[in-house]
Amino acid sequence: MSMFFGFLIKKIKRLAVTPKSGFRTNVCACLLATTIWGHPVYAETTAPSKSLIDDAAVETIKSWLQNAVVEISITAQNKKYGAISQSEVDALDKQWRAEREKEDQPLIATTLSSPLSNYLTQIQAASGGLFTEIFIMDAKGLNVGQSAITSDFWQGDEAKFSKTYPNGSDAIFVDDPEFHEATKTWRTQVNLTVSDAGNKPIGAVTVEYNLTELARRRTGN
């Protein structure tokens, strides 16, 4: 079925840009590209709405953040790195980036083999493609656990951290959707402050939602 849709979309695009096809054909092509048999089709220029990330989508994340391994892991790393300077943070981030190009990866290996990383990997796998990336940060924005290797170790200078953890336990930041060329899907990062049992902020989480898959599930197709 996916091969059929791919072929059909190519045909639609050709119709939409062929001058001799006429106005009526172009309109039909645009309508058909928007919906086929009632199924939403999201091309590279048409992202699903961020409104799909509603309370239910956020609560899904919060539900598995309640696992004790999350708070235990973040609290332990906050104690480990809590007193380090920004230059030391930068050094850790530099080490992480360098290890991505090497066979010897002590910092990356330690992070990816942690109980929290194992837990997040299981969450992503069980989502059936709904989550495409998950990582959790400590109070400095350093990775504590993740489902896959990220490009950097420190997220403290990015909106995913600066718009969540410093803004309290209820802070949520949903980034703009981006098109993932390899899978032809739209994705958006949902970022939340992570708090302890006493509702005190201890870190942050980034969950990349597959918006295309979420839209499919919401329409029941």
N, C-alpha and C positions, 0 to 999 in steps of 0.2 A: 504493500500500500504506500509506503514512504517513497519508493521509486516512482510510483505513479504521480504522487503529488509533486515530486521534483520535476518530472517531465512536464506536468501541467503548468507549473509556475513559470518554467522557461518559455512555454508557448504563450502564456499570458503576457509576459514581459515583451516578447517580440510583437504581439498584437498591439500593445499599448504604445509602442514607439514607431510603428510603421505608418507613415503618413497616409498611404492609400487605403488603409483599413477603415478610415472614416471615424467621425465623432461617436457614432453609436457603438461601434466595436470597441473603441477606447473606453467608453463608459462601462460597457459590459465587462471588459477585462478588469477594470479597477474594482468593480463590485465583486467579481468572481475571486479576485485576489484577496479581498477582505474576508469572504466566507465561502466555503465549499461544503454544500450539503449540511449547512448549519454548524460546521466546524470552523473555529477561528483560525486564520492563517496569518502568521506574523512574518512579513518579509523584513529585510534588513532596514528598510526605512520606516517601518511601523512597529513600534514597541508596545507591548501590553502596558496598560496603565499601572503606575505605582500604587494606585488605590487597591490593587490586589493584596498588597501588604497591609492587611487590616488587623483588627484586634486578634482574630483567630490565628493569623499567620505569626504574630508576635507571641501569642500564648503558647504556640507549638514550641518555640525556642525556649521560653521561660520554663516550660514543663520539664525539659531534660536538663536545664541548668540547675534544677533542684537536687540532682545527684550529689552525694557528699564528696565525690572525687573532685568536683569542680572547686568548691570552697577550700578543701584541704590543699589542693595543688596550688591555687593562687596564693593562699595565705603563706604557704611554705616558701614560695618564690619571693613574695614581698619581704619576708624576713631575710632571705639570701641576698637580694639586690637592693633592699630599701635604702641603704646608706651610700650606695655608689654614686660617683659624680657623673656629670653628663659626658665627660671625656671617656669615662669607662664604659658608659652606655654605647657611645659611638664606636669604641674599640670592639665591643661585642658584636655590634651590627656589621662592622667591617670584617670581622672574623667569619661571621655567617655567610656574607656575600662571597668571600674568598673560598670558603669550603664548598660552595655550590659548584665550583669548577675543579674540585680535587676529589681524589678517591678517599683520602683520609678526612673524615667529617665528624670529629668528636662532639662539637657543640650541636650540630644538626642531629646526629645519631642519639645523643642524650635526650633531646627534646622529643623526637619522633617516637622514641621507645618508652616514653613515660606513660603511666596509667591513664593520665588525662588524654593524651594523644590517641591511645588505643580506644578509649571511650568515644572520642569524637569521630574516629574513623568508623566505628560501628554505627554511630548515629547517621553518618552520611550514607553508608552502605544500605542501611535499613530504609532510607528515605526513597529509594527507588528512582533516583535521579532528581528529586526535588531540591536537595542541597548539593551544591557542586564544590563548596569549600567551607570549612569551619576552622576558625582559630580563636583562641582565648588569650588575652593579654593581662599582665599584672598592672600594678599601680603606676608603673613608669612607662607602660606601653610596650614592654618586652613580651615576646611570645612565651606562653606557658605550655600550651598544648595546641596541636593542629592536626588536621586530617591529611594534609599533604605539605610538601616543602613550599614555603612562601619565598618570595624574592628577597625579603629582608627579615631581620630579627626584631627590629625596633619599629613600632608603628606610632610612636608618640608624637611625631610631627605631622600626622595625617588626620583628616577629618573624622575617620572612623573612631579615633581615640579622643581627639580634642573636643568633639561634639557629644561625647557620651560621659566617660568617667568624671571629668572635672565638673560636669553639670548635674551631678546627683544621681540617686538611685533610679529615678524614673525616666532618665534621658534615653531617647531613641532617635537615631538618625538613619534615614533610608536614602541611599545614594541614587543617582540617576541610572536608569537601565543602560547597559552596554551590550552590543551585539557580539556574540562569540562565534567567530567565523568558522572554526573547526567543526562545531556541532550545529551551526545555523540556529542558535537559540538566543533569546534575550535573557540577560541575567542582571540582578541588582543585589547590592550588598546591604544587609540589614544589620545595624550596629546598635548594641544595647550596653548599658552599664550593668556590670555583674556585682551583686551585693551579697553580704554574708547573711547569716540567719537573723541578725539584728538589724537588717536593712541598711547596713553601712557599706558604701561603695568600696570594692576591693580591686576591681579591674574592669575589663570590657570584653565583649564578644563580637565577632564578625561572622555572619552567616550569609553566604552567597546563595540566594534563591534562584532557581531556574524559573523565571517568570513565564516562559513559554509552557513549561510543564504545569505550573500552578494554574495558569489560565485554562489549560486542557482539563485539569481535574475539577475546577470550579464549574465548568460547563457540562461536566459529566460525559465528555467524549473520550 
